[in-house]
Structure formats: structure tokens, C-alpha cells
Amino acid sequence: MKRAPLYLLALIVVIGFIMLGRWQLQRAAYKDALIAQSQSVLERRAPVALAAASDVDAHDFTWVAGAGRFLSRPALLLDNQTRSGQHGVRVYRLFQASGAQRPLLVELGWRPLPPQRTLPNEPVLYGGYRLQGLLAPPPSAGFAMGMADQPQPDGSHLLTRIDVDALAKSLALPAGIAPRVLRLDPAMRLGYVRDLDVLSNTLPPSRHRGYAVQWFAMAAALAAIALYFLFRRKPE
């Protein structure tokens, strides 16, 4: 059986394709659940106290409202954020809700970047504010590669992903940062253009299912080719 190693390799690749297809289906199911849960919260919009909800190490969605103040810390700009085909950044600032133990990140919205990628100059927000919006997990980071936080000359921080533990160390916040971010109600007259799409800048479930079909099709095609050569009749 001179071809035995080739058949073994084909089997390994087929199994790999199947596993990748299953992973894509799992991602689709996970995102379907995220959409369903967020829509349920947005339909009710029964506000929970921001201070109480932000201190909970939860990974789901909560509609919140509460007062507090923005900290005099640098603006945090999440890079590689697209809207209507245009590249830009999502702007975050730290907010200390009255009565909360830890500050949390508040998404102020999206700002476009010019071709030369000059970062926007973010004004400091003084005084007290009453905020409302969707408390949600941070945006999906995908595969974490390279530095997550790049301090800029103007004092702002350019982020490739949101890692609240790393940010707490970088910004010298011994109490840490709340695990969820506050996505401001778009109706509030504060910040920039924004929405409450929980899957912005990431693949929708339908794309994951489409990729799963492709992986399964490749597995089936390779298996069929291998079986053909394995069982074909040799010439007399």
C-alpha cells in the first residue's frame, strides 16, 4: 500500500475541514443567541440602575440608566471600525457611575478617519451626566495579535481591541474597569453617530453558515476523490 500515507493525509484533512465547518456553525449559533438576547432587552427597555449593573461581572445585555461623571482620562479610540464602507474609529471614554465601585467604558460613537489617518482630537467631558443605553460585552476581538493599546502623542490611546484588564493597568486604575461597555442610546444628544447593532464590524450568522457549507463541501469533495482512487479497479 504505497499510497497509504496519502490516504491517511486525506483523512486528516477531511476531518480538519469538518471541524472548521462545525466551528463556523457554533459561531453562527452563538451570534444568533446574542441577537435574540439583545433584541429582547431592547424591546422592553426596562432600565436597571447603571451603578448596580456595571459592577456585575456579567456577559449578557442590560438596559441601564444612571448618573455620574466622565473621568479625566485619555480618550480611547478603537481602530479598524467601518461604517457605510468608510474607515474610522469608535470613541470610548471612562465613566464613573455614582455609587459604582469601578468605572466603565462608554461608547460615544463612530468618527471617520481621513486618508492620512489623522486621529480626531477628543474634548474632555466635564460635569455630571445622566446616561442610558445598552450595557453589552466589549466588541469581539477576533484573533488577538500584537499590542492592544498604543498611546499616542496627544495622550489618547489607539486600541486594536478592547482588553479591560490591560487597559486598567495602562491607565493606572487599581480597582479595574467594569467588564461590559455602555453603548449609549443613539437618541441621546452626546457623542457621535452610533447604533445598537451588537454585531457591528463582525461577520453575521449567515456568513458563518455560508463558510460552514464551504468547509463541508470541501470535505465531501476530498473524501470522494480519495475513495475514488482507493476503490477504482486497476487495469488488468
C-alpha positions, 0 to 999 in steps of 0.5 A: 500500500504505497499510497497509504500515507496519502490516504491517511493525509486525506483523512486528516484533512477531511476531518480538519475541514469538518471541524472548521465547518462545525466551528463556523456553525457554533459561531453562527449559533452563538451570534444568533443567541446574542441577537435574540438576547439583545433584541429582547432587552431592547424591546422592553427597555426596562432600565436597571440602575447603571451603578448596580449593573456595571459592577456585575461581572456579567456577559449578557445585555442590560438596559441601564440608566444612571448618573455620574461623571466622565473621568479625566482620562485619555480618550480611547479610540478603537481602530479598524471600525467601518461604517457605510464602507468608510474607515474610522474609529469608535470613541470610548471614554471612562465613566464613573457611575455614582455609587459604582465601585469601578468605572466603565467604558462608554461608547460615544460613537463612530468618527471617520478617519481621513486618508492620512489617518489623522486621529480626531482630537477628543474634548474632555467631558466635564460635569455630571451626566445622566446616561442610558443605553445598552450595557453589552460585552466589549466588541469581539476581538477576533484573533488577538495579535500584537499590542492592544493599546498604543498611546499616542502623542496627544495622550489618547490611546489607539486600541486594536481591541478592547482588553479591560484588564490591560487597559486598567493597568495602562491607565493606572486604575487599581480597582479595574474597569467594569467588564461590559461597555455602555453603548449609549442610546443613539437618541441621546444628544452626546457623542457621535453617530452610533447604533445598537447593532451588537454585531457591528464590524463582525461577520453575521450568522449567515456568513458563518453558515455560508463558510460552514457549507464551504468547509463541508463541501470541501470535505465531501469533495476530498473524501470522494476523490480519495475513495475514488482512487482507493476503490477504482479497479486497476487495469488488468 
